């Protein structure tokens, strides 16, 4: 099981995306790799786009998977990224995506959505 907790549901351009991922698995089937990724994607008319802003693969040594393991993350949010948008023709969606590789062609995936606002918009 994968659980993503973000510090907030909105972040500002030029700031940081931060949170924590919790992973609980069967101790007999530990993961081969965990990847935490911050990305944006588009939906709607026209060509779809998807861009990864940053990613991390935390070390897995010493984890007790039956109890679970937490992985905090922080990703810088550059000044030149699109802000969140939900229009009639196009949407810009921001997500943290976590993929857990368990072995031969088996993996788990979970996402958490958030909004990206222009710099200084929450003042």
C-alpha positions as CSV (number, residue, x, y, z in Angstrom):
1,X,0.0,0.0,0.0
2,X,1.2,3.5,-0.9
3,X,0.0,6.7,0.9
4,X,1.1,10.2,-0.2
5,X,0.8,13.1,2.2
6,X,1.6,16.6,0.8
7,X,2.4,19.5,3.2
8,X,-0.4,21.5,1.5
9,X,-2.6,21.2,-1.5
10,X,-1.2,24.4,-3.1
11,X,2.4,25.4,-3.9
12,X,3.8,28.5,-5.5
13,X,6.1,28.8,-8.5
14,X,9.6,29.2,-7.2
15,X,8.9,27.4,-4.0
16,X,9.1,23.7,-3.0
17,X,6.8,20.7,-3.3
18,X,7.1,18.8,0.0
19,X,5.5,15.8,1.6
20,X,6.0,12.2,2.7
21,X,5.3,8.8,1.1
22,X,4.4,5.8,3.3
23,X,4.9,2.3,1.8
24,X,3.6,-0.8,3.6
25,X,4.3,-4.2,1.9
26,X,4.4,-7.8,2.6
27,X,7.8,-8.6,4.2
28,X,8.2,-11.6,1.9
29,X,7.9,-9.4,-1.2
30,X,10.1,-6.3,-0.6
31,X,10.4,-3.7,-3.4
32,X,13.2,-3.6,-6.0
33,X,12.8,0.2,-6.4
34,X,10.7,3.1,-5.3
35,X,10.5,6.3,-7.4
36,X,8.9,9.5,-6.2
37,X,8.3,12.0,-9.0
38,X,6.9,15.5,-9.3
39,X,5.3,16.2,-12.7
40,X,2.8,18.2,-14.6
41,X,0.6,17.0,-17.5
42,X,-2.0,18.3,-19.8
43,X,-5.5,17.0,-20.7
44,X,-8.0,18.2,-23.2
45,X,-7.9,19.1,-26.9
46,X,-4.7,19.0,-28.8
47,X,-1.5,17.2,-28.1
48,X,-1.1,15.9,-24.6
49,X,2.1,16.7,-22.7
50,X,3.8,15.4,-19.6
51,X,7.0,16.7,-17.9
52,X,8.8,15.5,-14.9
53,X,10.2,18.3,-12.8
54,X,12.2,16.2,-10.4
55,X,12.4,12.6,-9.1
56,X,14.2,10.6,-6.4
57,X,14.7,6.9,-5.7
58,X,15.2,6.5,-2.0
59,X,17.6,3.8,-0.6
60,X,15.8,0.7,0.5
61,X,18.3,-1.0,2.8
62,X,17.1,-1.8,6.3
63,X,13.4,-1.2,5.7
64,X,10.9,-3.3,7.7
65,X,8.1,-3.6,5.1
66,X,5.5,-5.3,7.2
67,X,5.4,-2.3,9.5
68,X,5.9,0.3,6.7
69,X,8.5,2.8,5.8
70,X,8.3,6.6,5.3
71,X,10.2,8.6,2.7
72,X,10.1,12.4,3.0
73,X,10.6,14.4,-0.2
74,X,11.3,18.0,-1.3
75,X,11.4,19.1,-4.9
76,X,12.2,22.6,-6.1
77,X,9.5,24.2,-8.2
78,X,11.2,26.2,-10.9
79,X,10.1,29.7,-12.0
80,X,9.4,28.7,-15.6
81,X,6.8,26.0,-15.0
82,X,3.1,26.3,-16.0
83,X,0.6,27.1,-13.2
84,X,-2.5,24.9,-12.6
85,X,-5.3,25.5,-15.0
86,X,-8.8,24.0,-15.5
87,X,-10.4,25.3,-18.6
88,X,-12.9,24.1,-21.1
89,X,-10.4,23.1,-23.7
90,X,-7.3,22.3,-21.7
91,X,-6.2,21.4,-18.1
92,X,-2.8,21.6,-16.6
93,X,-2.6,19.0,-13.8
94,X,0.2,18.7,-11.2
95,X,0.9,15.5,-9.4
96,X,3.3,13.6,-7.2
97,X,3.5,10.1,-8.6
98,X,5.0,7.1,-6.7
99,X,5.9,3.9,-8.4
100,X,7.0,0.8,-6.4
101,X,8.6,-2.0,-8.5
102,X,8.0,-5.4,-6.9
103,X,9.7,-7.7,-9.3
104,X,8.9,-9.4,-12.6
105,X,6.4,-7.1,-14.3
106,X,4.6,-6.2,-11.1
107,X,4.4,-2.7,-9.7
108,X,2.2,-0.4,-7.7
109,X,1.4,3.2,-8.5
110,X,-0.2,6.1,-6.6
111,X,-0.7,9.8,-7.4
112,X,-1.6,12.8,-5.3
113,X,-2.8,16.0,-7.1
114,X,-2.1,19.6,-6.0
115,X,-2.3,23.1,-7.4
116,X,0.6,25.3,-8.5
117,X,-0.1,29.1,-8.2
118,X,1.8,32.1,-9.5
119,X,4.6,33.4,-7.2
120,X,3.3,35.6,-4.3
121,X,-0.3,34.8,-5.0
122,X,-1.2,33.7,-1.5
123,X,-0.3,37.0,0.2
